[in-house]
Amino acid sequence: MRKTTTVDIITLGCSKNLVDSERLMARLENIGFRVTHDSPNPTGQIAVINTCGFIADAKEESINTILHTISRKEQGKLKKIYVMGCLSQRYLKTLGHELPEVDGIYGKFDWDKIITELKHTTQSERPKPLPSEEPEERMRHITTPSHYAYLKISEGCNRRCAYCAIPIMTGHHQSRPFDEILDEVRWLVSQGVKEFQVIAQELTYYGLDLYKTRRIAELVDAMAQIKGVKWIRLHYAYPHQFPMELLDVMRRNPNVCRYLDIALQHISTPVLDNMRRHVDREQTLELITAMRQAVPGIHLRTTLMVGFPGEGEQEFEELMDFVRWARFERMGAFAYCREDGTYAARHLPDNIPQEVKQQRLDRLMSLQQQISAQVQAEKVGKTMPVIIDRREGEYYVGRTEFDSPEVDPEVLIPISGGTLRRGTFYNIDITDSDDFDLYGIRHTNQQ
């Protein structure tokens, strides 16, 4: 039997990291490696850990994963460990000094170096494939369910928000070429992908660096014309100088989901100024109003932060009132955490006690739970297109156009109502709801 070196890729952090892992996996497969992804206890010859370094909890998870993998190497269950990604990009020298058991530590963009090292390390173990064994050239190794994929259209960020360390790790915004993205969409469709989660650190900035103009609306419109693209969902927009023509594209194309992920962070103008967001309260209110008018029924997902320097009780109550007014269909929140190297860490005092931050976070999320329950209850009695992701216990689990994988509510359909196929769209009659999820049965007419 011909021996093939196995590499397990372990991905931590966001969907942008996942896309990086999928591209690296494809490149390794294209030169003859066998790859696996996120094995609970990797037993292949080599583990490559794609780390996250965004906030303290993510950094802790990355370090713990590295330490767990080192222990498996010490038990003889792995031969080599390599570390890449955002954490190592940020702390390259420190990690190299503190983790000598790791065989190689690389930055976020050092794929060529990783591949060269793996080829060199395994040269004697990895026989040259016979002509009949040459692997099919692939752009990516899709790790998500085959009917959806994440589509990263740019890297980096030109914003310099006071709290954010991401530009430190990823550098300036770099758009991918327009035609290259469309070619990837066509390839993904040929692989069975129907649903596209369009992602970037700053989606609405797309095109400025390459074409001197924002081309996100044009890009999404072009994607929508590709045969086989059933749903397009947009993530990580920025409120300052938002390109309103993108809403026209959403309203005009039925396969562009009425969904927008736009992180707002806060509503108090003094806090927004401290955050260096380049937007104020009135501009934010006007933008949300314009969005809801331009695209009736749009579901807005946002992220908010509590406990940032300058947020007193008055500013926090202003944030609570804002959430009551905006009624975000989807919302996440987190407490401010000081990040080394950021403007806030250098210039603003982190003087709000942690217990106060947590109390504010709990109050905010409790309010959002009530809003979410109301939003979901309003869907009861409607018939909605749903794509099926999986079977879980006594239910098929799917999503509407308003639900992104992993982060948003789901639709539960009893298996007793008949067989449903994963990756297939069905019209579902919504019969009930709870704080987040919907319940339904298959409508007599399939979409």
C-alpha positions in Angstrom: 0.0 0.0 0.0 1.2 3.5 -0.8 1.6 5.7 2.3 0.1 9.1 2.4 0.9 11.8 5.0 -2.2 13.0 6.9 -2.5 16.6 8.0 -5.2 17.6 10.4 -6.1 21.3 10.2 -7.6 22.7 13.4 -9.5 26.0 12.9 -10.3 28.5 15.7 -12.1 31.8 15.6 -14.2 33.3 12.8 -15.5 32.2 9.4 -12.7 34.2 7.8 -10.2 31.8 9.4 -12.3 28.9 8.2 -11.9 30.0 4.6 -8.2 30.3 5.1 -8.1 26.7 6.4 -10.2 25.5 3.5 -7.8 27.0 1.0 -4.8 25.6 2.7 -6.4 22.2 2.8 -7.0 22.3 -0.9 -3.4 23.3 -1.6 -2.1 20.4 0.5 -4.5 17.9 -1.2 -3.4 19.2 -4.6 0.2 18.2 -3.9 -0.7 14.7 -2.5 -1.4 15.1 1.2 -4.4 13.7 2.9 -6.2 16.3 5.0 -8.8 16.2 7.8 -10.4 19.0 9.7 -11.1 19.6 13.4 -10.6 16.0 14.5 -11.5 15.9 18.2 -8.2 14.2 18.9 -5.9 14.4 15.9 -4.1 11.2 15.2 -2.6 12.0 11.8 1.1 12.6 11.4 0.8 16.4 11.5 -1.5 19.0 13.1 -1.7 22.6 11.9 -3.5 24.9 14.3 -5.1 28.0 12.7 -5.4 30.3 15.7 -7.5 33.3 16.7 -6.1 36.3 18.5 -9.1 38.6 18.6 -10.0 39.0 22.3 -8.8 37.4 25.5 -11.2 34.4 25.4 -10.2 33.6 21.9 -6.5 33.8 22.7 -7.0 31.6 25.7 -8.8 29.0 23.6 -5.9 29.1 21.0 -3.3 28.6 23.7 -5.2 25.7 25.3 -5.7 24.0 22.0 -1.9 24.3 21.3 -1.1 22.8 24.8 -3.6 20.0 24.3 -2.1 19.1 20.9 1.4 19.3 22.4 0.3 16.7 25.0 -0.8 14.4 22.2 2.5 14.8 20.5 4.3 13.9 23.8 2.1 10.8 24.0 3.4 9.7 20.6 0.0 10.3 18.8 1.4 13.1 16.6 4.7 13.7 14.9 4.7 17.4 14.2 2.8 20.5 15.2 2.6 23.8 13.3 0.8 27.0 14.4 -0.5 29.7 12.1 -3.1 32.4 12.1 -4.0 35.6 13.9 -2.5 34.7 17.3 0.9 33.7 15.9 0.8 36.8 13.6 0.5 39.0 16.6 2.8 37.1 19.0 5.2 35.3 16.7 8.4 35.7 18.8 6.7 35.2 22.1 5.1 32.0 21.1 8.3 30.7 19.6 10.1 31.3 22.9 7.4 29.9 25.2 6.3 26.9 23.1 9.5 25.1 22.0 7.6 21.9 21.5 5.9 23.4 18.4 7.8 22.5 15.2 7.0 25.7 13.4 5.1 29.0 14.1 3.9 31.1 11.2 2.0 34.2 10.6 -1.5 34.5 9.2 -0.3 34.8 5.6 2.7 32.4 5.5 1.0 29.6 3.6 3.8 29.2 1.1 6.3 28.7 4.0 4.0 26.2 5.7 3.6 24.2 2.5 7.3 24.3 1.8 8.1 23.1 5.4 5.5 20.3 5.2 6.8 19.1 1.8 10.4 19.1 3.1 9.5 17.4 6.4 7.6 14.6 4.8 9.5 14.2 1.5 10.7 10.7 2.4 7.2 9.6 3.6 5.1 11.0 0.8 5.6 9.1 -2.5 5.0 10.8 -5.7 1.5 10.0 -6.9 1.1 7.8 -9.9 -0.5 9.5 -12.9 -3.8 7.8 -12.1 -3.7 9.1 -8.6 -3.1 12.8 -9.3 -5.6 14.7 -7.1 -8.2 16.9 -8.7 -7.2 20.6 -8.5 -9.5 22.3 -6.1 -9.9 25.9 -4.9 -11.0 24.9 -1.5 -11.8 21.9 0.7 -15.3 22.7 1.8 -15.7 21.9 5.5 -19.3 23.3 5.9 -22.3 21.3 4.9 -22.1 21.0 1.1 -25.0 23.3 0.3 -23.4 26.5 1.8 -20.0 28.1 2.0 -18.4 31.3 3.2 -17.0 33.6 0.5 -14.3 36.0 1.7 -14.0 39.0 -0.6 -11.2 40.9 1.1 -8.6 40.8 3.8 -7.6 43.3 6.4 -9.2 46.6 7.5 -8.4 50.3 7.0 -10.6 51.3 10.0 -8.7 52.0 13.2 -11.4 51.6 15.8 -9.9 52.3 19.2 -10.7 48.9 20.7 -9.9 46.6 17.8 -6.7 44.6 17.3 -7.7 43.0 14.0 -5.8 45.6 11.8 -2.7 44.9 13.8 -2.9 41.2 12.7 -4.4 41.5 9.2 -3.0 44.8 7.9 -4.6 47.2 5.5 -7.7 46.3 3.5 -7.0 44.3 0.4 -9.9 43.5 -2.0 -9.8 40.4 -4.0 -10.2 41.0 -7.8 -13.8 41.2 -9.0 -13.6 38.4 -11.6 -11.6 36.1 -9.3 -14.4 36.2 -6.8 -17.0 35.4 -9.5 -14.9 32.5 -10.7 -14.9 31.1 -7.2 -18.6 31.5 -6.9 -19.1 29.5 -10.2 -16.7 26.8 -9.0 -18.5 26.5 -5.7 -21.9 26.2 -7.5 -20.3 23.4 -9.5 -19.5 21.7 -6.2 -23.1 21.9 -5.0 -23.1 25.1 -3.0 -26.4 27.0 -3.1 -26.0 29.5 -0.3 -23.2 32.1 0.0 -22.3 33.9 3.2 -20.3 36.9 1.9 -17.7 37.9 4.5 -15.0 40.5 5.0 -13.7 42.4 8.0 -15.3 45.5 6.3 -17.7 44.4 3.5 -18.7 47.8 2.3 -15.1 49.0 1.7 -14.8 46.4 -1.1 -13.1 47.8 -4.3 -11.7 51.1 -3.0 -8.1 49.9 -3.0 -8.2 48.1 -6.4 -10.7 50.2 -8.3 -10.9 53.5 -6.4 -14.6 53.1 -5.9 -16.8 50.9 -3.8 -18.0 48.0 -5.8 -19.8 45.8 -3.2 -23.2 46.5 -4.8 -22.0 45.6 -8.2 -20.3 42.5 -6.9 -23.4 41.2 -5.1 -25.5 42.0 -8.2 -23.2 40.0 -10.4 -23.2 37.1 -8.0 -27.0 37.1 -8.0 -27.0 36.6 -11.8 -25.0 33.4 -11.6 -27.2 30.3 -12.2 -27.4 28.1 -9.2 -26.9 30.9 -6.6 -30.0 30.6 -4.4 -29.2 32.7 -1.4 -26.6 35.5 -0.8 -26.2 36.7 2.8 -24.1 39.7 3.7 -21.8 40.0 6.8 -19.8 42.7 8.6 -20.8 46.0 7.0 -19.7 49.3 8.5 -22.1 52.2 9.2 -19.8 55.1 8.1 -20.3 55.9 4.4 -22.6 52.9 3.9 -23.2 52.4 0.2 -27.0 52.7 -0.1 -27.0 51.2 -3.6 -26.4 47.9 -1.9 -29.9 48.0 -0.6 -31.3 48.5 -4.1 -29.5 45.3 -5.1 -31.0 43.5 -2.2 -34.5 44.7 -3.0 -34.2 43.9 -6.7 -32.8 40.4 -6.5 -34.9 37.8 -4.7 -31.8 35.6 -4.1 -30.1 38.3 -2.1 -31.4 37.7 1.4 -33.0 40.6 3.2 -30.4 40.3 5.9 -27.5 42.5 6.8 -24.8 42.1 9.5 -23.7 45.6 10.5 -21.8 46.1 13.8 -22.8 49.4 15.4 -21.1 48.9 18.8 -22.9 51.8 20.6 -25.3 54.7 20.1 -24.0 57.4 22.5 -22.1 60.0 20.4 -19.4 60.5 23.1 -18.8 56.8 23.4 -18.7 56.4 19.6 -16.2 59.3 19.5 -14.0 57.5 22.0 -14.3 54.3 19.9 -13.2 56.3 16.8 -16.1 55.0 14.8 -16.5 58.2 12.7 -20.3 58.1 13.1 -22.6 59.6 15.6 -26.1 58.9 17.1 -28.1 60.9 14.6 -26.3 59.3 11.6 -26.9 55.9 13.1 -30.6 56.5 13.6 -31.0 57.9 10.1 -29.1 54.9 8.6 -31.3 52.3 10.3 -34.5 54.2 9.3 -33.3 54.4 5.7 -32.5 50.6 5.6 -35.9 49.6 6.9 -37.6 51.9 4.4 -35.4 50.7 1.4 -35.9 47.0 2.1 -39.2 46.2 3.9 -38.8 43.2 6.1 -35.0 43.4 6.3 -33.5 41.6 9.3 -30.6 43.5 10.8 -27.9 41.7 12.9 -25.6 43.9 14.9 -23.0 43.7 17.6 -22.9 46.1 20.6 -20.3 46.7 23.3 -20.8 47.6 26.9 -18.3 49.0 29.4 -16.1 51.0 26.9 -14.2 53.9 28.5 -16.6 56.9 28.8 -19.8 54.8 29.1 -21.5 55.9 32.3 -24.9 55.0 33.5 -26.5 57.7 31.3 -24.7 56.4 28.2 -25.7 52.8 29.0 -29.3 53.7 29.4 -29.1 55.5 26.1 -27.9 52.2 24.6 -30.8 50.3 26.2 -33.3 52.9 24.8 -31.7 52.5 21.4 -32.1 48.8 21.3 -35.8 49.1 22.3 -36.3 51.5 19.4 -34.3 49.6 16.8 -35.7 46.2 17.6 -32.8 44.4 16.1 -33.9 41.0 14.8 -30.5 39.6 15.6 -28.0 41.0 18.1 -24.9 40.0 20.0 -23.0 41.9 22.6 -19.8 41.7 24.6 -18.1 43.6 27.4 -15.1 45.7 26.5 -11.7 44.0 27.1 -8.5 46.0 26.8 -6.3 44.7 23.9 -2.6 45.3 23.7 -1.5 47.6 21.0 -4.9 49.3 20.4 -5.5 53.0 20.7 -7.8 52.5 23.7 -5.2 50.4 25.5 -2.6 53.2 25.0 -4.8 56.3 25.6 -8.1 55.5 27.5 -8.5 54.3 31.1 -10.2 51.0 31.5 -11.8 52.1 34.8 -15.3 50.5 34.7 -15.3 47.5 37.1 -15.7 44.1 35.5 -18.8 43.4 37.6 -20.5 46.5 36.3 -19.6 45.5 32.7 -21.2 42.1 33.3 -24.3 43.6 34.9 -24.8 45.8 31.8 -24.2 43.0 29.4 -26.7 40.8 31.2 -29.4 43.6 31.1 -28.8 44.3 27.5 -29.0 40.6 26.5 -32.1 40.1 28.6 -33.8 43.0 26.7 -32.7 41.5 23.4 -34.1 38.1 24.4 -37.5 39.7 24.9 -37.3 41.5 21.5 -36.2 38.3 19.8 -39.2 36.4 21.2 -41.5 39.1 19.8 -39.8 39.1 16.4 -40.1 35.3 16.1 -43.7 35.2 17.4 -44.6 37.6 14.5 -43.6 34.8 12.1 -46.1 32.3 13.4 -48.8 31.6 10.8 -46.6 32.5 7.9 -45.2 30.2 5.2 -41.5 30.6 4.7 -38.8 29.1 2.5 -36.4 27.1 4.6 -33.2 25.3 3.7 -32.5 22.1 5.7 -29.1 21.8 7.4 -29.3 18.5 9.3 -31.4 16.1 11.3 -31.1 16.3 15.1 -33.1 14.0 17.3 -36.8 14.1 16.4 -36.4 17.2 14.2 -35.1 18.4 10.9 -33.2 21.6 11.5 -33.2 24.4 8.9 -32.9 28.1 8.4 -34.9 30.9 6.8 -33.3 33.7 4.6 -33.0 35.7 7.9 -30.7 33.2 9.6 -27.0 32.7 9.1 -25.4 29.4 10.1 -24.0 28.9 13.6 -25.0 32.4 14.9 -28.8 32.8 14.3 -32.0 31.0 15.2 -33.2 27.9 13.4 -36.4 26.2 12.3 -37.3 22.8 13.8 -39.6 20.5 11.7 -40.7 17.2 13.2 -39.4 14.2 11.3 -42.9 12.6 11.7 -44.1 15.0 9.0 -42.1 13.2 6.3 -38.6 12.9 4.9 -36.7 16.1 4.2 -33.4 16.2 2.4 -30.4 18.2 3.6 -29.5 21.1 1.4 -33.0 21.3 -0.1 -35.4 24.2 0.1 -39.0 23.6 1.4 -41.9 25.9 2.1 -42.6 25.5 5.8 -45.7 26.7 7.7 -44.5 28.3 10.9 -46.7 26.9 13.8 -44.9 28.1 16.9 -41.9 30.0 18.3 -39.8 30.5 21.4 -37.3 33.2 22.4 -35.1 32.4 19.4 -36.2 29.3 17.3 -39.2 28.6 15.1 -41.2 25.4 14.7 -43.1 24.4 11.6 -44.4 21.7 9.3 -43.9 21.2 5.6 -46.4 23.1 3.4 -48.2 21.0 0.8 -46.4 22.9 -2.0 -42.6 22.6 -2.1 -40.6 25.6 -3.3 
